[in-house]
Amino acid sequence: ELYRLDAPLLILIGEVDDWTPAFRCERMETVGPTRHAITLKVYPGATHSFDVVRFEPIVYLGHNLKNDPEAARDAVAQVKAFLAKHLGDS
């Protein structure tokens, strides 16, 4: 539950993220009134750290980490669009 959503929220997460599971974000709800939107995009097959450039797939502290270049490119585009929408292009 989100208790005070004071700004728009963009969540970009990997479908098979075993560190911060996507299902938790999919079930997220706001408590109380808000005029701000939650935008959630789940990348199929992507793990935690899908957007980290130049590292080989590893298991770190028991969690699978693997770069996904396609998801990472899309995530950068999503963030740029989100910021342009909410902050302007300047």
Secondary structure, DSSP 4 states (H G I P E B T S, - for coil): -BS---S-EEEEEETT-SSS-HHHHHT--B-S-----EEEEEETT--BTTT--S---EEETTEEE---HHHHHHHHHHHHHHHHHHH---
